[in-house]
Amino acid sequence: QCNSSNPRFYSDTGKTRFMFDRSVPYYFYKWRMSRHCEKRKMIVEVLSRDKTTTSFAPPAALDVWFCFFSLSLS
């Protein structure tokens, strides 16, 4: 049985922005309530560069975030 009564974040506008504030995996679920529950899951893993290394690059270049997307239609 689907239970989406207490999500951490909810949006149904179709044009949603979410701020990734930590370098950890994030899990997003799309629920479609009908005769049978249909769940789609997207996993986003956010990685950041190691800030302990010495570099001559400008400080803004050290704050680049890398995102890897995986979509499961289960």
CHARMM-style PDB file with segment names, atoms N, HN, CA, C and O in Angstrom:
ATOM      1  N   GLN     1       0.841  -1.193   0.000  1.00  0.00      PROA
ATOM      2  CA  GLN     1       0.000   0.000   0.000  1.00  0.00      PROA
ATOM      3  C   GLN     1       0.880   1.248   0.000  1.00  0.00      PROA
ATOM      4  O   GLN     1       1.854   1.321   0.749  1.00  0.00      PROA
ATOM      5  N   CYS     2       0.549   2.210  -0.820  1.00  0.00      PROA
ATOM      6  HN  CYS     2      -0.243   2.151  -1.429  1.00  0.00      PROA
ATOM      7  CA  CYS     2       1.280   3.479  -0.864  1.00  0.00      PROA
ATOM      8  C   CYS     2       1.016   4.288   0.394  1.00  0.00      PROA
ATOM      9  O   CYS     2      -0.103   4.307   0.907  1.00  0.00      PROA
ATOM     10  N   ASN     3       2.041   4.950   0.886  1.00  0.00      PROA
ATOM     11  HN  ASN     3       2.950   4.935   0.469  1.00  0.00      PROA
ATOM     12  CA  ASN     3       1.867   5.855   2.011  1.00  0.00      PROA
ATOM     13  C   ASN     3       2.748   7.073   1.780  1.00  0.00      PROA
ATOM     14  O   ASN     3       3.937   7.055   2.097  1.00  0.00      PROA
ATOM     15  N   SER     4       2.170   8.117   1.234  1.00  0.00      PROA
ATOM     16  HN  SER     4       1.204   8.131   0.976  1.00  0.00      PROA
ATOM     17  CA  SER     4       2.909   9.355   0.985  1.00  0.00      PROA
ATOM     18  C   SER     4       2.360  10.486   1.842  1.00  0.00      PROA
ATOM     19  O   SER     4       2.397  11.649   1.442  1.00  0.00      PROA
ATOM     20  N   SER     5       1.853  10.146   3.014  1.00  0.00      PROA
ATOM     21  HN  SER     5       1.822   9.201   3.340  1.00  0.00      PROA
ATOM     22  CA  SER     5       1.194  11.142   3.858  1.00  0.00      PROA
ATOM     23  C   SER     5       2.166  12.066   4.583  1.00  0.00      PROA
ATOM     24  O   SER     5       1.753  13.121   5.065  1.00  0.00      PROA
ATOM     25  N   ASN     6       3.450  11.701   4.677  1.00  0.00      PROA
ATOM     26  HN  ASN     6       3.785  10.844   4.286  1.00  0.00      PROA
ATOM     27  CA  ASN     6       4.394  12.522   5.428  1.00  0.00      PROA
ATOM     28  C   ASN     6       5.725  12.663   4.685  1.00  0.00      PROA
ATOM     29  O   ASN     6       6.754  12.229   5.204  1.00  0.00      PROA
ATOM     30  N   PRO     7       5.738  13.256   3.488  1.00  0.00      PROA
ATOM     31  CA  PRO     7       7.002  13.409   2.760  1.00  0.00      PROA
ATOM     32  C   PRO     7       7.854  14.526   3.358  1.00  0.00      PROA
ATOM     33  O   PRO     7       7.327  15.459   3.964  1.00  0.00      PROA
ATOM     34  N   ARG     8       9.169  14.427   3.186  1.00  0.00      PROA
ATOM     35  HN  ARG     8       9.597  13.669   2.694  1.00  0.00      PROA
ATOM     36  CA  ARG     8      10.074  15.492   3.627  1.00  0.00      PROA
ATOM     37  C   ARG     8       9.922  16.718   2.737  1.00  0.00      PROA
ATOM     38  O   ARG     8      10.075  17.850   3.196  1.00  0.00      PROA
ATOM     39  N   PHE     9       9.624  16.490   1.476  1.00  0.00      PROA
ATOM     40  HN  PHE     9       9.499  15.571   1.104  1.00  0.00      PROA
ATOM     41  CA  PHE     9       9.445  17.556   0.496  1.00  0.00      PROA
ATOM     42  C   PHE     9       8.380  17.096  -0.481  1.00  0.00      PROA
ATOM     43  O   PHE     9       8.368  15.930  -0.878  1.00  0.00      PROA
ATOM     44  N   TYR    10       7.485  17.991  -0.874  1.00  0.00      PROA
ATOM     45  HN  TYR    10       7.495  18.937  -0.552  1.00  0.00      PROA
ATOM     46  CA  TYR    10       6.423  17.623  -1.804  1.00  0.00      PROA
ATOM     47  C   TYR    10       6.221  18.743  -2.810  1.00  0.00      PROA
ATOM     48  O   TYR    10       6.233  19.920  -2.450  1.00  0.00      PROA
ATOM     49  N   SER    11       6.036  18.377  -4.064  1.00  0.00      PROA
ATOM     50  HN  SER    11       6.026  17.421  -4.357  1.00  0.00      PROA
ATOM     51  CA  SER    11       5.722  19.352  -5.099  1.00  0.00      PROA
ATOM     52  C   SER    11       4.913  18.664  -6.184  1.00  0.00      PROA
ATOM     53  O   SER    11       5.177  17.511  -6.525  1.00  0.00      PROA
ATOM     54  N   ASP    12       3.932  19.365  -6.724  1.00  0.00      PROA
ATOM     55  HN  ASP    12       3.718  20.301  -6.447  1.00  0.00      PROA
ATOM     56  CA  ASP    12       3.159  18.824  -7.844  1.00  0.00      PROA
ATOM     57  C   ASP    12       3.012  19.842  -8.968  1.00  0.00      PROA
ATOM     58  O   ASP    12       2.065  19.775  -9.752  1.00  0.00      PROA
ATOM     59  N   THR    13       3.954  20.787  -9.047  1.00  0.00      PROA
ATOM     60  HN  THR    13       4.723  20.841  -8.410  1.00  0.00      PROA
ATOM     61  CA  THR    13       3.879  21.832 -10.061  1.00  0.00      PROA
ATOM     62  C   THR    13       4.513  21.418 -11.381  1.00  0.00      PROA
ATOM     63  O   THR    13       4.183  21.982 -12.424  1.00  0.00      PROA
ATOM     64  N   GLY    14       5.416  20.446 -11.355  1.00  0.00      PROA
ATOM     65  HN  GLY    14       5.684  19.988 -10.508  1.00  0.00      PROA
ATOM     66  CA  GLY    14       6.105  20.040 -12.570  1.00  0.00      PROA
ATOM     67  C   GLY    14       7.353  20.843 -12.858  1.00  0.00      PROA
ATOM     68  O   GLY    14       8.165  20.434 -13.687  1.00  0.00      PROA
ATOM     69  N   LYS    15       7.527  21.964 -12.203  1.00  0.00      PROA
ATOM     70  HN  LYS    15       6.867  22.296 -11.529  1.00  0.00      PROA
ATOM     71  CA  LYS    15       8.721  22.796 -12.379  1.00  0.00      PROA
ATOM     72  C   LYS    15       9.314  23.059 -10.996  1.00  0.00      PROA
ATOM     73  O   LYS    15       9.191  24.152 -10.444  1.00  0.00      PROA
ATOM     74  N   THR    16       9.946  22.048 -10.465  1.00  0.00      PROA
ATOM     75  HN  THR    16      10.046  21.160 -10.914  1.00  0.00      PROA
ATOM     76  CA  THR    16      10.429  22.113  -9.091  1.00  0.00      PROA
ATOM     77  C   THR    16      11.943  22.217  -9.057  1.00  0.00      PROA
ATOM     78  O   THR    16      12.639  21.549  -9.821  1.00  0.00      PROA
ATOM     79  N   ARG    17      12.441  23.052  -8.175  1.00  0.00      PROA
ATOM     80  HN  ARG    17      11.875  23.595  -7.554  1.00  0.00      PROA
ATOM     81  CA  ARG    17      13.878  23.137  -7.923  1.00  0.00      PROA
ATOM     82  C   ARG    17      14.146  22.634  -6.517  1.00  0.00      PROA
ATOM     83  O   ARG    17      13.410  22.944  -5.580  1.00  0.00      PROA
ATOM     84  N   PHE    18      15.199  21.861  -6.383  1.00  0.00      PROA
ATOM     85  HN  PHE    18      15.797  21.610  -7.144  1.00  0.00      PROA
ATOM     86  CA  PHE    18      15.590  21.331  -5.084  1.00  0.00      PROA
ATOM     87  C   PHE    18      17.065  21.631  -4.887  1.00  0.00      PROA
ATOM     88  O   PHE    18      17.876  21.319  -5.758  1.00  0.00      PROA
ATOM     89  N   MET    19      17.428  22.230  -3.764  1.00  0.00      PROA
ATOM     90  HN  MET    19      16.769  22.484  -3.056  1.00  0.00      PROA
ATOM     91  CA  MET    19      18.816  22.584  -3.484  1.00  0.00      PROA
ATOM     92  C   MET    19      19.519  21.403  -2.826  1.00  0.00      PROA
ATOM     93  O   MET    19      19.119  20.943  -1.757  1.00  0.00      PROA
ATOM     94  N   PHE    20      20.572  20.922  -3.479  1.00  0.00      PROA
ATOM     95  HN  PHE    20      20.898  21.297  -4.347  1.00  0.00      PROA
ATOM     96  CA  PHE    20      21.384  19.864  -2.898  1.00  0.00      PROA
ATOM     97  C   PHE    20      22.389  20.525  -1.962  1.00  0.00      PROA
ATOM     98  O   PHE    20      23.298  21.220  -2.417  1.00  0.00      PROA
ATOM     99  N   ASP    21      22.231  20.311  -0.655  1.00  0.00      PROA
ATOM    100  HN  ASP    21      21.493  19.747  -0.286  1.00  0.00      PROA
ATOM    101  CA  ASP    21      23.065  21.015   0.313  1.00  0.00      PROA
ATOM    102  C   ASP    21      24.140  20.145   0.954  1.00  0.00      PROA
ATOM    103  O   ASP    21      24.948  20.641   1.739  1.00  0.00      PROA
ATOM    104  N   ARG    22      24.159  18.859   0.630  1.00  0.00      PROA
ATOM    105  HN  ARG    22      23.502  18.456  -0.007  1.00  0.00      PROA
ATOM    106  CA  ARG    22      25.166  17.958   1.184  1.00  0.00      PROA
ATOM    107  C   ARG    22      25.600  16.963   0.125  1.00  0.00      PROA
ATOM    108  O   ARG    22      24.893  16.731  -0.856  1.00  0.00      PROA
ATOM    109  N   SER    23      26.768  16.377   0.333  1.00  0.00      PROA
ATOM    110  HN  SER    23      27.342  16.565   1.130  1.00  0.00      PROA
ATOM    111  CA  SER    23      27.297  15.377  -0.580  1.00  0.00      PROA
ATOM    112  C   SER    23      26.866  13.986  -0.107  1.00  0.00      PROA
ATOM    113  O   SER    23      27.653  13.242   0.479  1.00  0.00      PROA
ATOM    114  N   VAL    24      25.614  13.658  -0.369  1.00  0.00      PROA
ATOM    115  HN  VAL    24      24.975  14.263  -0.845  1.00  0.00      PROA
ATOM    116  CA  VAL    24      25.027  12.374   0.029  1.00  0.00      PROA
ATOM    117  C   VAL    24      24.033  11.940  -1.049  1.00  0.00      PROA
ATOM    118  O   VAL    24      23.633  12.764  -1.872  1.00  0.00      PROA
ATOM    119  N   PRO    25      23.628  10.674  -1.065  1.00  0.00      PROA
ATOM    120  CA  PRO    25      22.581  10.267  -2.005  1.00  0.00      PROA
ATOM    121  C   PRO    25      21.225  10.863  -1.619  1.00  0.00      PROA
ATOM    122  O   PRO    25      20.898  10.951  -0.435  1.00  0.00      PROA
ATOM    123  N   TYR    26      20.449  11.267  -2.603  1.00  0.00      PROA
ATOM    124  HN  TYR    26      20.714  11.196  -3.564  1.00  0.00      PROA
ATOM    125  CA  TYR    26      19.089  11.765  -2.410  1.00  0.00      PROA
ATOM    126  C   TYR    26      18.145  10.831  -3.155  1.00  0.00      PROA
ATOM    127  O   TYR    26      18.475  10.353  -4.240  1.00  0.00      PROA
ATOM    128  N   TYR    27      16.990  10.572  -2.588  1.00  0.00      PROA
ATOM    129  HN  TYR    27      16.722  10.960  -1.706  1.00  0.00      PROA
ATOM    130  CA  TYR    27      16.003   9.677  -3.184  1.00  0.00      PROA
ATOM    131  C   TYR    27      14.716  10.452  -3.436  1.00  0.00      PROA
ATOM    132  O   TYR    27      14.175  11.087  -2.531  1.00  0.00      PROA
ATOM    133  N   PHE    28      14.234  10.392  -4.671  1.00  0.00      PROA
ATOM    134  HN  PHE    28      14.673   9.876  -5.406  1.00  0.00      PROA
ATOM    135  CA  PHE    28      12.994  11.066  -5.047  1.00  0.00      PROA
ATOM    136  C   PHE    28      12.015  10.015  -5.539  1.00  0.00      PROA
ATOM    137  O   PHE    28      12.384   9.121  -6.302  1.00  0.00      PROA
ATOM    138  N   TYR    29      10.782  10.121  -5.107  1.00  0.00      PROA
ATOM    139  HN  TYR    29      10.483  10.847  -4.487  1.00  0.00      PROA
ATOM    140  CA  TYR    29       9.751   9.176  -5.513  1.00  0.00      PROA
ATOM    141  C   TYR    29       8.606   9.915  -6.175  1.00  0.00      PROA
ATOM    142  O   TYR    29       8.217  11.004  -5.754  1.00  0.00      PROA
ATOM    143  N   LYS    30       8.083   9.310  -7.206  1.00  0.00      PROA
ATOM    144  HN  LYS    30       8.399   8.425  -7.548  1.00  0.00      PROA
ATOM    145  CA  LYS    30       6.896   9.852  -7.866  1.00  0.00      PROA
ATOM    146  C   LYS    30       5.777   8.840  -7.650  1.00  0.00      PROA
ATOM    147  O   LYS    30       5.887   7.679  -8.043  1.00  0.00      PROA
ATOM    148  N   TRP    31       4.720   9.293  -7.030  1.00  0.00      PROA
ATOM    149  HN  TRP    31       4.631  10.237  -6.710  1.00  0.00      PROA
ATOM    150  CA  TRP    31       3.583   8.421  -6.755  1.00  0.00      PROA
ATOM    151  C   TRP    31       2.427   8.775  -7.681  1.00  0.00      PROA
ATOM    152  O   TRP    31       2.140   9.950  -7.909  1.00  0.00      PROA
ATOM    153  N   ARG    32       1.779   7.768  -8.201  1.00  0.00      PROA
ATOM    154  HN  ARG    32       2.013   6.814  -8.015  1.00  0.00      PROA
ATOM    155  CA  ARG    32       0.558   7.984  -8.970  1.00  0.00      PROA
ATOM    156  C   ARG    32      -0.522   7.109  -8.354  1.00  0.00      PROA
ATOM    157  O   ARG    32      -0.492   5.882  -8.444  1.00  0.00      PROA
ATOM    158  N   MET    33      -1.459   7.770  -7.737  1.00  0.00      PROA
ATOM    159  HN  MET    33      -1.484   8.767  -7.664  1.00  0.00      PROA
ATOM    160  CA  MET    33      -2.523   7.031  -7.065  1.00  0.00      PROA
ATOM    161  C   MET    33      -3.606   6.694  -8.085  1.00  0.00      PROA
ATOM    162  O   MET    33      -4.181   7.585  -8.711  1.00  0.00      PROA
ATOM    163  N   SER    34      -3.869   5.447  -8.240  1.00  0.00      PROA
ATOM    164  HN  SER    34      -3.402   4.724  -7.732  1.00  0.00      PROA
ATOM    165  CA  SER    34      -4.922   4.981  -9.134  1.00  0.00      PROA
ATOM    166  C   SER    34      -5.424   3.657  -8.552  1.00  0.00      PROA
ATOM    167  O   SER    34      -5.351   3.430  -7.344  1.00  0.00      PROA
ATOM    168  N   ARG    35      -5.922   2.809  -9.411  1.00  0.00      PROA
ATOM    169  HN  ARG    35      -5.981   2.994 -10.392  1.00  0.00      PROA
ATOM    170  CA  ARG    35      -6.394   1.512  -8.916  1.00  0.00      PROA
ATOM    171  C   ARG    35      -5.258   0.751  -8.235  1.00  0.00      PROA
ATOM    172  O   ARG    35      -5.455   0.109  -7.203  1.00  0.00      PROA
ATOM    173  N   HSD    36      -4.082   0.832  -8.823  1.00  0.00      PROA
ATOM    174  HN  HSD    36      -3.922   1.353  -9.661  1.00  0.00      PROA
ATOM    175  CA  HSD    36      -2.887   0.227  -8.231  1.00  0.00      PROA
ATOM    176  C   HSD    36      -1.865   1.332  -8.027  1.00  0.00      PROA
ATOM    177  O   HSD    36      -1.782   2.276  -8.813  1.00  0.00      PROA
ATOM    178  N   CYS    37      -1.106   1.202  -6.980  1.00  0.00      PROA
ATOM    179  HN  CYS    37      -1.174   0.436  -6.342  1.00  0.00      PROA
ATOM    180  CA  CYS    37      -0.064   2.195  -6.714  1.00  0.00      PROA
ATOM    181  C   CYS    37       1.071   2.012  -7.714  1.00  0.00      PROA
ATOM    182  O   CYS    37       1.553   0.900  -7.928  1.00  0.00      PROA
ATOM    183  N   GLU    38       1.480   3.090  -8.307  1.00  0.00      PROA
ATOM    184  HN  GLU    38       1.088   3.993  -8.134  1.00  0.00      PROA
ATOM    185  CA  GLU    38       2.626   3.062  -9.208  1.00  0.00      PROA
ATOM    186  C   GLU    38       3.690   3.965  -8.610  1.00  0.00      PROA
ATOM    187  O   GLU    38       3.438   5.135  -8.324  1.00  0.00      PROA
ATOM    188  N   LYS    39       4.869   3.418  -8.424  1.00  0.00      PROA
ATOM    189  HN  LYS    39       5.074   2.467  -8.656  1.00  0.00      PROA
ATOM    190  CA  LYS    39       5.945   4.182  -7.812  1.00  0.00      PROA
ATOM    191  C   LYS    39       7.120   4.246  -8.779  1.00  0.00      PROA
ATOM    192  O   LYS    39       7.540   3.225  -9.324  1.00  0.00      PROA
ATOM    193  N   ARG    40       7.641   5.436  -8.987  1.00  0.00      PROA
ATOM    194  HN  ARG    40       7.299   6.265  -8.544  1.00  0.00      PROA
ATOM    195  CA  ARG    40       8.855   5.625  -9.771  1.00  0.00      PROA
ATOM    196  C   ARG    40       9.879   6.275  -8.871  1.00  0.00      PROA
ATOM    197  O   ARG    40       9.553   7.159  -8.079  1.00  0.00      PROA
ATOM    198  N   LYS    41      11.108   5.840  -8.994  1.00  0.00      PROA
ATOM    199  HN  LYS    41      11.373   5.122  -9.638  1.00  0.00      PROA
ATOM    200  CA  LYS    41      12.141   6.294  -8.081  1.00  0.00      PROA
ATOM    201  C   LYS    41      13.315   6.856  -8.872  1.00  0.00      PROA
ATOM    202  O   LYS    41      13.740   6.264  -9.864  1.00  0.00      PROA
ATOM    203  N   MET    42      13.833   7.989  -8.438  1.00  0.00      PROA
ATOM    204  HN  MET    42      13.487   8.470  -7.633  1.00  0.00      PROA
ATOM    205  CA  MET    42      15.044   8.552  -9.017  1.00  0.00      PROA
ATOM    206  C   MET    42      16.041   8.748  -7.889  1.00  0.00      PROA
ATOM    207  O   MET    42      15.726   9.361  -6.868  1.00  0.00      PROA
ATOM    208  N   ILE    43      17.236   8.228  -8.077  1.00  0.00      PROA
ATOM    209  HN  ILE    43      17.492   7.730  -8.906  1.00  0.00      PROA
ATOM    210  CA  ILE    43      18.294   8.385  -7.085  1.00  0.00      PROA
ATOM    211  C   ILE    43      19.304   9.373  -7.632  1.00  0.00      PROA
ATOM    212  O   ILE    43      19.793   9.214  -8.750  1.00  0.00      PROA
ATOM    213  N   VAL    44      19.619  10.390  -6.848  1.00  0.00      PROA
ATOM    214  HN  VAL    44      19.222  10.519  -5.940  1.00  0.00      PROA
ATOM    215  CA  VAL    44      20.602  11.398  -7.233  1.00  0.00      PROA
ATOM    216  C   VAL    44      21.724  11.340  -6.217  1.00  0.00      PROA
ATOM    217  O   VAL    44      21.494  11.512  -5.020  1.00  0.00      PROA
ATOM    218  N   GLU    45      22.933  11.100  -6.686  1.00  0.00      PROA
ATOM    219  HN  GLU    45      23.120  10.960  -7.658  1.00  0.00      PROA
ATOM    220  CA  GLU    45      24.082  11.094  -5.789  1.00  0.00      PROA
ATOM    221  C   GLU    45      24.904  12.340  -6.074  1.00  0.00      PROA
ATOM    222  O   GLU    45      25.373  12.539  -7.195  1.00  0.00      PROA
ATOM    223  N   VAL    46      25.076  13.168  -5.074  1.00  0.00      PROA
ATOM    224  HN  VAL    46      24.696  13.006  -4.164  1.00  0.00      PROA
ATOM    225  CA  VAL    46      25.788  14.435  -5.217  1.00  0.00      PROA
ATOM    226  C   VAL    46      27.179  14.265  -4.642  1.00  0.00      PROA
ATOM    227  O   VAL    46      27.341  13.894  -3.479  1.00  0.00      PROA
ATOM    228  N   LEU    47      28.178  14.538  -5.459  1.00  0.00      PROA
ATOM    229  HN  LEU    47      28.046  14.840  -6.403  1.00  0.00      PROA
ATOM    230  CA  LEU    47      29.568  14.432  -5.034  1.00  0.00      PROA
ATOM    231  C   LEU    47      30.228  15.787  -5.164  1.00  0.00      PROA
ATOM    232  O   LEU    47      29.929  16.544  -6.087  1.00  0.00      PROA
ATOM    233  N   SER    48      31.118  16.094  -4.248  1.00  0.00      PROA
ATOM    234  HN  SER    48      31.361  15.479  -3.497  1.00  0.00      PROA
ATOM    235  CA  SER    48      31.861  17.350  -4.340  1.00  0.00      PROA
ATOM    236  C   SER    48      33.343  17.028  -4.397  1.00  0.00      PROA
ATOM    237  O   SER    48      33.772  15.948  -3.992  1.00  0.00      PROA
ATOM    238  N   ARG    49      34.106  17.961  -4.893  1.00  0.00      PROA
ATOM    239  HN  ARG    49      33.757  18.839  -5.222  1.00  0.00      PROA
ATOM    240  CA  ARG    49      35.547  17.790  -4.938  1.00  0.00      PROA
ATOM    241  C   ARG    49      36.111  17.848  -3.532  1.00  0.00      PROA
ATOM    242  O   ARG    49      35.537  18.474  -2.640  1.00  0.00      PROA
ATOM    243  N   ASP    50      37.238  17.188  -3.349  1.00  0.00      PROA
ATOM    244  HN  ASP    50      37.703  16.680  -4.073  1.00  0.00      PROA
ATOM    245  CA  ASP    50      37.923  17.203  -2.060  1.00  0.00      PROA
ATOM    246  C   ASP    50      38.494  18.593  -1.832  1.00  0.00      PROA
ATOM    247  O   ASP    50      39.376  19.030  -2.571  1.00  0.00      PROA
ATOM    248  N   LYS    51      38.005  19.282  -0.829  1.00  0.00      PROA
ATOM    249  HN  LYS    51      37.288  18.927  -0.229  1.00  0.00      PROA
ATOM    250  CA  LYS    51      38.433  20.657  -0.579  1.00  0.00      PROA
ATOM    251  C   LYS    51      39.738  20.732   0.205  1.00  0.00      PROA
ATOM    252  O   LYS    51      40.220  21.830   0.484  1.00  0.00      PROA
ATOM    253  N   THR    52      40.323  19.582   0.569  1.00  0.00      PROA
ATOM    254  HN  THR    52      39.931  18.691   0.343  1.00  0.00      PROA
ATOM    255  CA  THR    52      41.584  19.600   1.306  1.00  0.00      PROA
ATOM    256  C   THR    52      42.787  19.652   0.381  1.00  0.00      PROA
ATOM    257  O   THR    52      43.903  19.887   0.845  1.00  0.00      PROA
ATOM    258  N   THR    53      42.590  19.440  -0.917  1.00  0.00      PROA
ATOM    259  HN  THR    53      41.684  19.249  -1.294  1.00  0.00      PROA
ATOM    260  CA  THR    53      43.708  19.480  -1.850  1.00  0.00      PROA
ATOM    261  C   THR    53      44.060  20.916  -2.201  1.00  0.00      PROA
ATOM    262  O   THR    53      43.199  21.796  -2.211  1.00  0.00      PROA
ATOM    263  N   THR    54      45.333  21.140  -2.489  1.00  0.00      PROA
ATOM    264  HN  THR    54      46.032  20.426  -2.481  1.00  0.00      PROA
ATOM    265  CA  THR    54      45.799  22.469  -2.864  1.00  0.00      PROA
ATOM    266  C   THR    54      45.652  22.639  -4.368  1.00  0.00      PROA
ATOM    267  O   THR    54      46.018  21.755  -5.142  1.00  0.00      PROA
ATOM    268  N   SER    55      45.119  23.770  -4.770  1.00  0.00      PROA
ATOM    269  HN  SER    55      44.822  24.489  -4.142  1.00  0.00      PROA
ATOM    270  CA  SER    55      44.906  24.039  -6.183  1.00  0.00      PROA
ATOM    271  C   SER    55      45.075  25.520  -6.443  1.00  0.00      PROA
ATOM    272  O   SER    55      44.836  26.348  -5.564  1.00  0.00      PROA
ATOM    273  N   PHE    56      45.492  25.854  -7.665  1.00  0.00      PROA
ATOM    274  HN  PHE    56      45.687  25.182  -8.379  1.00  0.00      PROA
ATOM    275  CA  PHE    56      45.624  27.251  -8.056  1.00  0.00      PROA
ATOM    276  C   PHE    56      44.358  27.763  -8.730  1.00  0.00      PROA
ATOM    277  O   PHE    56      44.320  28.894  -9.214  1.00  0.00      PROA
ATOM    278  N   ALA    57      43.342  26.946  -8.759  1.00  0.00      PROA
ATOM    279  HN  ALA    57      43.373  26.027  -8.366  1.00  0.00      PROA
ATOM    280  CA  ALA    57      42.080  27.341  -9.387  1.00  0.00      PROA
ATOM    281  C   ALA    57      41.375  28.369  -8.515  1.00  0.00      PROA
ATOM    282  O   ALA    57      41.589  28.402  -7.303  1.00  0.00      PROA
ATOM    283  N   PRO    58      40.542  29.205  -9.112  1.00  0.00      PROA
ATOM    284  CA  PRO    58      39.764  30.162  -8.320  1.00  0.00      PROA
ATOM    285  C   PRO    58      38.866  29.432  -7.323  1.00  0.00      PROA
ATOM    286  O   PRO    58      38.459  28.301  -7.590  1.00  0.00      PROA
ATOM    287  N   PRO    59      38.547  30.046  -6.184  1.00  0.00      PROA
ATOM    288  CA  PRO    59      37.727  29.381  -5.170  1.00  0.00      PROA
ATOM    289  C   PRO    59      36.394  28.864  -5.691  1.00  0.00      PROA
ATOM    290  O   PRO    59      35.933  27.817  -5.237  1.00  0.00      PROA
ATOM    291  N   ALA    60      35.767  29.553  -6.618  1.00  0.00      PROA
ATOM    292  HN  ALA    60      36.142  30.404  -6.987  1.00  0.00      PROA
ATOM    293  CA  ALA    60      34.471  29.103  -7.139  1.00  0.00      PROA
ATOM    294  C   ALA    60      34.592  27.751  -7.827  1.00  0.00      PROA
ATOM    295  O   ALA    60      33.648  26.960  -7.804  1.00  0.00      PROA
ATOM    296  N   ALA    61      35.742  27.473  -8.439  1.00  0.00      PROA
ATOM    297  HN  ALA    61      36.509  28.115  -8.457  1.00  0.00      PROA
ATOM    298  CA  ALA    61      35.926  26.203  -9.140  1.00  0.00      PROA
ATOM    299  C   ALA    61      35.981  25.030  -8.168  1.00  0.00      PROA
ATOM    300  O   ALA    61      35.721  23.892  -8.561  1.00  0.00      PROA
ATOM    301  N   LEU    62      36.314  25.287  -6.919  1.00  0.00      PROA
ATOM    302  HN  LEU    62      36.525  26.211  -6.600  1.00  0.00      PROA
ATOM    303  CA  LEU    62      36.390  24.209  -5.939  1.00  0.00      PROA
ATOM    304  C   LEU    62      35.020  23.791  -5.431  1.00  0.00      PROA
ATOM    305  O   LEU    62      34.884  22.739  -4.807  1.00  0.00      PROA
ATOM    306  N   ASP    63      34.017  24.594  -5.688  1.00  0.00      PROA
ATOM    307  HN  ASP    63      34.127  25.449  -6.195  1.00  0.00      PROA
ATOM    308  CA  ASP    63      32.680  24.311  -5.192  1.00  0.00      PROA
ATOM    309  C   ASP    63      31.775  23.676  -6.239  1.00  0.00      PROA
ATOM    310  O   ASP    63      30.552  23.733  -6.114  1.00  0.00      PROA
ATOM    311  N   VAL    64      32.348  23.084  -7.250  1.00  0.00      PROA
ATOM    312  HN  VAL    64      33.342  23.038  -7.352  1.00  0.00      PROA
ATOM    313  CA  VAL    64      31.561  22.444  -8.300  1.00  0.00      PROA
ATOM    314  C   VAL    64      30.971  21.147  -7.756  1.00  0.00      PROA
ATOM    315  O   VAL    64      31.670  20.358  -7.121  1.00  0.00      PROA
ATOM    316  N   TRP    65      29.694  20.935  -8.004  1.00  0.00      PROA
ATOM    317  HN  TRP    65      29.126  21.576  -8.520  1.00  0.00      PROA
ATOM    318  CA  TRP    65      29.010  19.720  -7.578  1.00  0.00      PROA
ATOM    319  C   TRP    65      28.785  18.832  -8.794  1.00  0.00      PROA
ATOM    320  O   TRP    65      28.457  19.314  -9.879  1.00  0.00      PROA
ATOM    321  N   PHE    66      28.963  17.538  -8.601  1.00  0.00      PROA
ATOM    322  HN  PHE    66      29.229  17.147  -7.720  1.00  0.00      PROA
ATOM    323  CA  PHE    66      28.724  16.570  -9.658  1.00  0.00      PROA
ATOM    324  C   PHE    66      27.505  15.737  -9.284  1.00  0.00      PROA
ATOM    325  O   PHE    66      27.409  15.241  -8.161  1.00  0.00      PROA
ATOM    326  N   CYS    67      26.586  15.587 -10.208  1.00  0.00      PROA
ATOM    327  HN  CYS    67      26.664  15.990 -11.120  1.00  0.00      PROA
ATOM    328  CA  CYS    67      25.372  14.813  -9.947  1.00  0.00      PROA
ATOM    329  C   CYS    67      25.318  13.622 -10.894  1.00  0.00      PROA
ATOM    330  O   CYS    67      25.578  13.753 -12.090  1.00  0.00      PROA
ATOM    331  N   PHE    68      24.980  12.467 -10.349  1.00  0.00      PROA
ATOM    332  HN  PHE    68      24.769  12.361  -9.378  1.00  0.00      PROA
ATOM    333  CA  PHE    68      24.779  11.266 -11.134  1.00  0.00      PROA
ATOM    334  C   PHE    68      23.333  10.829 -10.945  1.00  0.00      PROA
ATOM    335  O   PHE    68      22.870  10.674  -9.815  1.00  0.00      PROA
ATOM    336  N   PHE    69      22.630  10.632 -12.036  1.00  0.00      PROA
ATOM    337  HN  PHE    69      23.006  10.757 -12.954  1.00  0.00      PROA
ATOM    338  CA  PHE    69      21.208  10.317 -11.979  1.00  0.00      PROA
ATOM    339  C   PHE    69      20.974   8.861 -12.356  1.00  0.00      PROA
ATOM    340  O   PHE    69      21.604   8.324 -13.267  1.00  0.00      PROA
ATOM    341  N   SER    70      20.070   8.250 -11.645  1.00  0.00      PROA
ATOM    342  HN  SER    70      19.558   8.685 -10.905  1.00  0.00      PROA
ATOM    343  CA  SER    70      19.663   6.883 -11.932  1.00  0.00      PROA
ATOM    344  C   SER    70      18.149   6.817 -11.804  1.00  0.00      PROA
ATOM    345  O   SER    70      17.595   7.258 -10.798  1.00  0.00      PROA
ATOM    346  N   LEU    71      17.482   6.277 -12.800  1.00  0.00      PROA
ATOM    347  HN  LEU    71      17.933   5.918 -13.617  1.00  0.00      PROA
ATOM    348  CA  LEU    71      16.020   6.211 -12.791  1.00  0.00      PROA
ATOM    349  C   LEU    71      15.584   4.755 -12.801  1.00  0.00      PROA
ATOM    350  O   LEU    71      16.008   3.969 -13.648  1.00  0.00      PROA
ATOM    351  N   SER    72      14.747   4.415 -11.863  1.00  0.00      PROA
ATOM    352  HN  SER    72      14.403   5.053 -11.174  1.00  0.00      PROA
ATOM    353  CA  SER    72      14.220   3.059 -11.771  1.00  0.00      PROA
ATOM    354  C   SER    72      12.707   3.118 -11.924  1.00  0.00      PROA
ATOM    355  O   SER    72      12.043   3.882 -11.223  1.00  0.00      PROA
ATOM    356  N   LEU    73      12.170   2.340 -12.810  1.00  0.00      PROA
ATOM    357  HN  LEU    73      12.710   1.720 -13.379  1.00  0.00      PROA
ATOM    358  CA  LEU    73      10.726   2.337 -13.044  1.00  0.00      PROA
ATOM    359  C   LEU    73      10.060   1.190 -12.297  1.00  0.00      PROA
ATOM    360  O   LEU    73       9.133   0.563 -12.810  1.00  0.00      PROA
ATOM    361  N   SER    74      10.528   0.921 -11.102  1.00  0.00      PROA
ATOM    362  HN  SER    74      11.281   1.430 -10.686  1.00  0.00      PROA
ATOM    363  CA  SER    74       9.955  -0.188 -10.329  1.00  0.00      PROA
ATOM    364  C   SER    74       8.736   0.256  -9.559  1.00  0.00      PROA
ATOM    365  OT1 SER    74       8.125  -0.546  -8.853  1.00  0.00      PROA
TER     366      SER     74
END
